[in-house]
Amino acid sequence: MIYDCIIIGKGPAGITAGIYLKRYGYEPLIIAKDGGALERVKDIENYYGISHITGPELLKAGENQAKAFGISIKEEEVLEISKELHFLVTTNNGTYEAKTVILACGTSRNRYAKADNLEGVSYCATCDGFFYRKKKIALIGNGKYMAHELSVLENICKDITVFTDGKPLEAEIHSSIPVVLEPINKVIGNPHIEAIEAGGKSYPIDGCFVAIGNASGFTLAKHLGIGLKGNSILVDENLMTNIEGLYSCGDSIGGLLQVSKAVGDGAVCATSVSNYLKMHKS
């Protein structure tokens, strides 16, 4: 099945975009592993018409509303987006095809503070792996997103060590890949990364790739070559990125990080996608 639009993210922006697209007569699919930052919000008292609600309650209400419209929501982890004739969205469970895509997966949440101020630290294996061919690299992460980045790096770099930073390894990787399970105590470098200390040992490296948690909108955007400003995705007045047919809205594009703004973005984005689909009927 080819969906009219795949929306990545089930927060206020993503759910609103899905509802609007469904009401415009299109078939959206929403994919998200979790509800993002809103899951941790205890009190919301400044949203129109609602005196008090928690983040999880608002998320559940939005999800129930979308399902009542017949919108399919898949709780899966997005690993990669690519574009051929249509967009292909790869998750931990399979690949889905769509004419358009909306990134509504919030701000970047997988930065690694211990190494973020050093040169030689990357958040995109596809973008930067080639620069570290035949060099010794570290890959920080423990889940399926880490395993996906590893599959890219294995074809380029022959000396890779995975650091889970004290977390259990939750993905299957080749037994030939060294895995350090101890917490990372220190990242050494000035200004370029030189070594990682963990479990009382120092591991010399030439570069480091970070793949913590899920692929955020920021990391997905980097893989695709989408224009970025800081940790935000650049969009035009219609909320389209520099890739035709690929849009973004909500916290992903920066600005006021509030539910009300995200809902408005979702409505604008869905309207832009609807207009695009009308002009590109196939």
FIMAR-334117 format. One record per residue (C-alpha): residue number from 1; x, y, z. Coordinates in steps of 0.1 Angstrom, whole numbers, plus 5000, padded with zeros to 4 digits. Layout:
<mifis>
[mifi NUM, [X, Y, Z]]
...
</mifis>
This chain:
<mifis>
[mifi 1, [5000, 5000, 5000]]
[mifi 2, [5012, 5035, 4992]]
[mifi 3, [5000, 5060, 5018]]
[mifi 4, [4993, 5096, 5008]]
[mifi 5, [5014, 5107, 5038]]
[mifi 6, [5035, 5091, 5065]]
[mifi 7, [5037, 5112, 5097]]
[mifi 8, [5066, 5105, 5120]]
[mifi 9, [5055, 5115, 5155]]
[mifi 10, [5023, 5112, 5175]]
[mifi 11, [5025, 5144, 5195]]
[mifi 12, [5001, 5174, 5190]]
[mifi 13, [5017, 5183, 5157]]
[mifi 14, [5017, 5148, 5142]]
[mifi 15, [4982, 5139, 5154]]
[mifi 16, [4967, 5172, 5142]]
[mifi 17, [4983, 5168, 5108]]
[mifi 18, [4969, 5133, 5105]]
[mifi 19, [4934, 5144, 5115]]
[mifi 20, [4934, 5173, 5090]]
[mifi 21, [4947, 5151, 5062]]
[mifi 22, [4920, 5124, 5069]]
[mifi 23, [4893, 5151, 5068]]
[mifi 24, [4908, 5164, 5035]]
[mifi 25, [4901, 5129, 5021]]
[mifi 26, [4937, 5115, 5022]]
[mifi 27, [4951, 5083, 5038]]
[mifi 28, [4978, 5091, 5064]]
[mifi 29, [4998, 5067, 5085]]
[mifi 30, [5013, 5078, 5118]]
[mifi 31, [5044, 5061, 5131]]
[mifi 32, [5060, 5068, 5165]]
[mifi 33, [5077, 5047, 5192]]
[mifi 34, [5066, 5070, 5219]]
[mifi 35, [5049, 5104, 5227]]
[mifi 36, [5082, 5123, 5230]]
[mifi 37, [5088, 5151, 5255]]
[mifi 38, [5051, 5155, 5263]]
[mifi 39, [5051, 5121, 5281]]
[mifi 40, [5071, 5137, 5309]]
[mifi 41, [5050, 5169, 5313]]
[mifi 42, [5030, 5168, 5346]]
[mifi 43, [5009, 5199, 5343]]
[mifi 44, [4995, 5219, 5313]]
[mifi 45, [4974, 5249, 5323]]
[mifi 46, [4978, 5272, 5293]]
[mifi 47, [4961, 5253, 5265]]
[mifi 48, [4929, 5267, 5251]]
[mifi 49, [4897, 5254, 5266]]
[mifi 50, [4914, 5230, 5291]]
[mifi 51, [4921, 5243, 5326]]
[mifi 52, [4944, 5214, 5336]]
[mifi 53, [4956, 5183, 5319]]
[mifi 54, [4988, 5162, 5321]]
[mifi 55, [5010, 5155, 5291]]
[mifi 56, [5002, 5118, 5290]]
[mifi 57, [4965, 5125, 5292]]
[mifi 58, [4966, 5150, 5263]]
[mifi 59, [4986, 5125, 5242]]
[mifi 60, [4961, 5097, 5249]]
[mifi 61, [4932, 5120, 5240]]
[mifi 62, [4948, 5130, 5207]]
[mifi 63, [4956, 5094, 5199]]
[mifi 64, [4920, 5083, 5206]]
[mifi 65, [4907, 5111, 5185]]
[mifi 66, [4929, 5100, 5155]]
[mifi 67, [4919, 5064, 5158]]
[mifi 68, [4882, 5074, 5159]]
[mifi 69, [4888, 5089, 5125]]
[mifi 70, [4902, 5056, 5113]]
[mifi 71, [4938, 5067, 5112]]
[mifi 72, [4963, 5039, 5116]]
[mifi 73, [4990, 5045, 5142]]
[mifi 74, [5019, 5021, 5144]]
[mifi 75, [5041, 5021, 5175]]
[mifi 76, [5074, 5013, 5157]]
[mifi 77, [5109, 5028, 5157]]
[mifi 78, [5118, 5047, 5126]]
[mifi 79, [5153, 5039, 5115]]
[mifi 80, [5156, 5055, 5081]]
[mifi 81, [5139, 5075, 5054]]
[mifi 82, [5149, 5073, 5018]]
[mifi 83, [5134, 5086, 4985]]
[mifi 84, [5131, 5068, 4952]]
[mifi 85, [5099, 5072, 4932]]
[mifi 86, [5081, 5076, 4966]]
[mifi 87, [5094, 5080, 5001]]
[mifi 88, [5104, 5048, 5019]]
[mifi 89, [5102, 5048, 5057]]
[mifi 90, [5121, 5019, 5073]]
[mifi 91, [5112, 5009, 5109]]
[mifi 92, [5122, 4980, 5131]]
[mifi 93, [5092, 4961, 5117]]
[mifi 94, [5093, 4968, 5080]]
[mifi 95, [5092, 4994, 5053]]
[mifi 96, [5063, 5017, 5044]]
[mifi 97, [5058, 5037, 5012]]
[mifi 98, [5042, 5072, 5009]]
[mifi 99, [5039, 5101, 4985]]
[mifi 100, [5048, 5126, 5012]]
[mifi 101, [5063, 5126, 5046]]
[mifi 102, [5059, 5149, 5076]]
[mifi 103, [5086, 5150, 5103]]
[mifi 104, [5068, 5158, 5136]]
[mifi 105, [5091, 5140, 5160]]
[mifi 106, [5101, 5169, 5182]]
[mifi 107, [5135, 5184, 5191]]
[mifi 108, [5167, 5164, 5191]]
[mifi 109, [5169, 5143, 5222]]
[mifi 110, [5199, 5121, 5215]]
[mifi 111, [5228, 5146, 5218]]
[mifi 112, [5257, 5133, 5239]]
[mifi 113, [5269, 5160, 5263]]
[mifi 114, [5302, 5143, 5272]]
[mifi 115, [5314, 5145, 5236]]
[mifi 116, [5293, 5172, 5220]]
[mifi 117, [5319, 5199, 5222]]
[mifi 118, [5346, 5179, 5205]]
[mifi 119, [5355, 5176, 5168]]
[mifi 120, [5352, 5141, 5153]]
[mifi 121, [5318, 5134, 5168]]
[mifi 122, [5290, 5126, 5144]]
[mifi 123, [5253, 5119, 5146]]
[mifi 124, [5250, 5105, 5111]]
[mifi 125, [5268, 5074, 5098]]
[mifi 126, [5255, 5079, 5063]]
[mifi 127, [5267, 5115, 5062]]
[mifi 128, [5302, 5111, 5078]]
[mifi 129, [5312, 5074, 5078]]
[mifi 130, [5332, 5078, 5046]]
[mifi 131, [5356, 5103, 5064]]
[mifi 132, [5366, 5076, 5089]]
[mifi 133, [5373, 5047, 5065]]
[mifi 134, [5402, 5025, 5077]]
[mifi 135, [5402, 5044, 5110]]
[mifi 136, [5394, 5034, 5146]]
[mifi 137, [5359, 5046, 5156]]
[mifi 138, [5335, 5043, 5185]]
[mifi 139, [5298, 5039, 5182]]
[mifi 140, [5277, 5050, 5213]]
[mifi 141, [5243, 5034, 5217]]
[mifi 142, [5226, 5001, 5227]]
[mifi 143, [5194, 4997, 5207]]
[mifi 144, [5181, 4991, 5172]]
[mifi 145, [5190, 5025, 5160]]
[mifi 146, [5226, 5019, 5170]]
[mifi 147, [5225, 4985, 5151]]
[mifi 148, [5212, 5003, 5120]]
[mifi 149, [5240, 5029, 5122]]
[mifi 150, [5265, 5000, 5127]]
[mifi 151, [5252, 4983, 5095]]
[mifi 152, [5262, 5014, 5076]]
[mifi 153, [5296, 5018, 5093]]
[mifi 154, [5306, 4982, 5089]]
[mifi 155, [5308, 4986, 5052]]
[mifi 156, [5332, 5016, 5056]]
[mifi 157, [5352, 5012, 5088]]
[mifi 158, [5369, 4980, 5099]]
[mifi 159, [5378, 4989, 5135]]
[mifi 160, [5346, 4997, 5154]]
[mifi 161, [5339, 4994, 5191]]
[mifi 162, [5304, 4998, 5205]]
[mifi 163, [5299, 5016, 5238]]
[mifi 164, [5266, 5011, 5256]]
[mifi 165, [5275, 5036, 5284]]
[mifi 166, [5263, 5012, 5311]]
[mifi 167, [5230, 5002, 5294]]
[mifi 168, [5222, 4966, 5284]]
[mifi 169, [5227, 4957, 5248]]
[mifi 170, [5192, 4955, 5233]]
[mifi 171, [5201, 4948, 5197]]
[mifi 172, [5217, 4919, 5179]]
[mifi 173, [5251, 4927, 5163]]
[mifi 174, [5278, 4906, 5148]]
[mifi 175, [5299, 4888, 5174]]
[mifi 176, [5331, 4902, 5159]]
[mifi 177, [5322, 4937, 5170]]
[mifi 178, [5337, 4945, 5205]]
[mifi 179, [5311, 4958, 5230]]
[mifi 180, [5320, 4978, 5261]]
[mifi 181, [5291, 4976, 5286]]
[mifi 182, [5306, 4997, 5313]]
[mifi 183, [5295, 5034, 5318]]
[mifi 184, [5316, 5059, 5300]]
[mifi 185, [5336, 5079, 5326]]
[mifi 186, [5353, 5104, 5303]]
[mifi 187, [5357, 5114, 5267]]
[mifi 188, [5392, 5128, 5259]]
[mifi 189, [5401, 5152, 5232]]
[mifi 190, [5413, 5188, 5225]]
[mifi 191, [5398, 5198, 5202]]
[mifi 192, [5394, 5165, 5183]]
[mifi 193, [5382, 5134, 5201]]
[mifi 194, [5411, 5110, 5210]]
[mifi 195, [5399, 5084, 5234]]
[mifi 196, [5370, 5071, 5256]]
[mifi 197, [5375, 5059, 5291]]
[mifi 198, [5352, 5032, 5304]]
[mifi 199, [5355, 5005, 5330]]
[mifi 200, [5389, 5016, 5341]]
[mifi 201, [5403, 5013, 5305]]
[mifi 202, [5412, 5039, 5278]]
[mifi 203, [5402, 5032, 5242]]
[mifi 204, [5420, 5053, 5216]]
[mifi 205, [5398, 5064, 5187]]
[mifi 206, [5399, 5086, 5156]]
[mifi 207, [5362, 5094, 5156]]
[mifi 208, [5329, 5088, 5174]]
[mifi 209, [5293, 5082, 5162]]
[mifi 210, [5264, 5087, 5185]]
[mifi 211, [5232, 5066, 5181]]
[mifi 212, [5215, 5069, 5214]]
[mifi 213, [5178, 5060, 5217]]
[mifi 214, [5157, 5066, 5186]]
[mifi 215, [5165, 5085, 5155]]
[mifi 216, [5152, 5120, 5161]]
[mifi 217, [5139, 5144, 5135]]
[mifi 218, [5174, 5160, 5136]]
[mifi 219, [5192, 5128, 5128]]
[mifi 220, [5167, 5117, 5102]]
[mifi 221, [5170, 5151, 5086]]
[mifi 222, [5208, 5148, 5085]]
[mifi 223, [5207, 5114, 5068]]
[mifi 224, [5184, 5129, 5041]]
[mifi 225, [5204, 5161, 5035]]
[mifi 226, [5176, 5183, 5048]]
[mifi 227, [5186, 5219, 5056]]
[mifi 228, [5192, 5225, 5093]]
[mifi 229, [5197, 5255, 5116]]
[mifi 230, [5212, 5243, 5149]]
[mifi 231, [5190, 5215, 5160]]
[mifi 232, [5160, 5227, 5140]]
[mifi 233, [5148, 5216, 5106]]
[mifi 234, [5146, 5244, 5080]]
[mifi 235, [5112, 5248, 5062]]
[mifi 236, [5096, 5273, 5039]]
[mifi 237, [5063, 5292, 5045]]
[mifi 238, [5044, 5260, 5036]]
[mifi 239, [5065, 5240, 5061]]
[mifi 240, [5082, 5220, 5033]]
[mifi 241, [5119, 5212, 5036]]
[mifi 242, [5144, 5216, 5008]]
[mifi 243, [5133, 5180, 4997]]
[mifi 244, [5101, 5182, 4976]]
[mifi 245, [5072, 5164, 4993]]
[mifi 246, [5089, 5162, 5027]]
[mifi 247, [5075, 5185, 5054]]
[mifi 248, [5082, 5192, 5091]]
[mifi 249, [5062, 5208, 5119]]
[mifi 250, [5060, 5213, 5156]]
[mifi 251, [5091, 5214, 5179]]
[mifi 252, [5112, 5199, 5150]]
[mifi 253, [5113, 5233, 5133]]
[mifi 254, [5120, 5253, 5165]]
[mifi 255, [5103, 5285, 5176]]
[mifi 256, [5079, 5285, 5206]]
[mifi 257, [5080, 5250, 5220]]
[mifi 258, [5044, 5249, 5231]]
[mifi 259, [5014, 5226, 5225]]
[mifi 260, [4994, 5254, 5210]]
[mifi 261, [5021, 5262, 5184]]
[mifi 262, [5025, 5225, 5176]]
[mifi 263, [4988, 5221, 5169]]
[mifi 264, [4988, 5251, 5146]]
[mifi 265, [5018, 5238, 5128]]
[mifi 266, [5001, 5205, 5123]]
[mifi 267, [4971, 5221, 5107]]
[mifi 268, [4992, 5243, 5084]]
[mifi 269, [5014, 5214, 5074]]
[mifi 270, [4985, 5191, 5066]]
[mifi 271, [4969, 5218, 5044]]
[mifi 272, [5002, 5223, 5025]]
[mifi 273, [5005, 5185, 5020]]
[mifi 274, [4969, 5184, 5008]]
[mifi 275, [4976, 5212, 4982]]
[mifi 276, [5008, 5194, 4971]]
[mifi 277, [4989, 5161, 4966]]
[mifi 278, [4962, 5178, 4946]]
[mifi 279, [4989, 5192, 4922]]
[mifi 280, [5008, 5158, 4920]]
[mifi 281, [4980, 5133, 4914]]
[mifi 282, [4992, 5100, 4901]]
</mifis>
